[in-house]
Amino acid sequence: MKKKQNFGPKMSDQKKSGNSRGNNRVSNFDPSRRNSKKEEFAKVNGGVFVYSKPLSVAELSKAINVPSTEIIKYLFLQGKAVTINQMLDDDTIGELCLQFGYDFKKEQNVDAAHFEELKIEDDPSLLKERPAVVTIMGHVDHGKTTLIDAIRSSHIVDTEAGGISQEIGAYQKEIHGKKITFIDTPGHAAFTAMRARGASVTDIVILVVAADDGVMPQTIEAIDHAKAAGVPIIVAINKIDVPGANPHKVLEGLMAHDVIAEEYGGDVMCVQISAKKGIGIDDLLDMVLLKAEMLELKANPARYAIGTVLEAELDKGVGPKATLLVQNGTLNMGDYVVVGETYGKVRRMTNEFGTIMKTAGPSAPVSVIGLADVPSAGDRFMAFPEERQAKEIAEKRQLEKTAQQRAGTAALTLNDLNNLITSGKIQDINVIVKADTDGTAEALKANLEKMSTDTIKVHVLLASAGAISDSDILLASASHAIIFGFNVRPDARVRAMAEENKVEIHLHKIIYELLDEMEAALKGMAITEKVESVTGEAEIRHLWKMVHVGTIAGAYVRSGVIKSKEKVRLIRDGVVIYDGVLGSLKRFKDDASEVKQGYECGFTISGYNDIKEGDVVEAYEMVEKKD
Ligand code: GDP
């Protein structure tokens, strides 16, 4: 296509531009961002005009370097009178592009507020090799923790010596000039909890199998979980130093589960190690590097960071502290990070040795301070250059989350657990543990997960120190989880939020009572089934709207009795519109605790105002079922 010389694209623009991030992109994430913090939504790339949102005449003029008077003149001659700020439709943009010598293309712009769904397609020329992210799994006591420690303490370079403090639950090792990222939380429970939340962080699973014990139930589970996630396995046959260790038995055992070692003609790398004695660790690391090379793991360090929260806690001194794994892009000190429904500025960023980092590239785990709230493990995060963007996106996410919850399903209750289990409707029980200390949280987590049976799995999605927060309620609601609090109490706001989202919070001060409660619920013991019993019905006849109070309904009690603060359902045309609690109840001007059949009354419904004339309010209570 011939270009009009005087209106041609500027070379400097052209160089920086390009459809470099594929079609599914967020407009703020230009790899050239270090040159310009300005939002770009239209540009010229090699004679093709690429844009992603409706443009005004002025914006188009600037982007294609054609004076707006020319555009207005051309459109005028076509019989269209436009002003400089008028928005142009796609057809007109296309027509103008062709007229002024450009081909054109509209890119679909994924809403940055839904960055979890973002499929990033970086320009291959911008991709750089990135370290593999490795998780260690295996049966209990097969040596996962010992292996993690052995890897941690191997290949320590001088500069790090003495600094092997386990500041964060992930670390990088440099072997033959290449890095590997290890995630400390061993086991498939954490891995799956992440996956359940839509986060996949692991590239390679090291499956630890003790040579003196062979393939055990959790070995099989780990295999299943790794396979379900499509993550390749490297087998570390551990404890080869133990007399009577039988590596071949392990390999045969694995074969029964479709994990076929290379020496048996399969494609699974296996290595014999002793985590305790430090035997074979280097071979294992070499294998990880080899596998990583085969996987051709790549990322684009030039974009803003996107990644996943590995762990988070409320630090008494510095506030919310999170370990983030950068999965693509580079996280910089000072970036604004949206995570969950909150955002914050990266005020301090450190690696596993507590060393301050100014930037963290793909596959780097970093501890970050500056978030507004404690996120949940598995939350995705995205970095933005400007506070305004981060704030807007976080607010949008919060609104959407609230809307979803309004419409959403109820979270799990301990009471209906046994029914769901026996009817086979539930195999996974999600639990969130908040405790006063990390140690207690971990202990509770371990003990709760031990209650898992062959058919029922107790997944502790989050076990951490700190008060029960908004984000805990959100997590519980999103993943149908029950919250256990140990020596912590939610404040009134969080309590209200839990009630609204129908999230159950169980508070305890004695560990065994907490565990007993869960055990009983699992076994269906001491759980009396409760059923609903309708106690009254009132018909809405008038409405008043009052500032600070909301909608007051004037109603006639058709049957039974209506009491203040009791559970009510709002029914419109036979459909339950809202399920909540009655607010204040009045008979004429006086407060009333109850109003009986045949009388008029006025009331509000707590936290709900969308009441209409003709609606019916049904009061009900939960009573123990009598056989
Ligand atoms: P985990 O439950 O999988 O994390 O297992 P641990 O790492 O806690 O190990 C369980 C036990 O096995 C500990 O007593 C370790 O010292 C021991 N152990 C781990 N690796 C080896 C090994 O290579 N050789 C021997 N002899 N013992 C080991």
Residues whose N, C-alpha, C, O or C-beta is under 5 A from the ligand:
A	BS01	GDP	H139 V140 D141 H142 G143 K144 T145 T146 L147 N238 K239 I240 D241 V242 I273 S274 A275 K276 K277
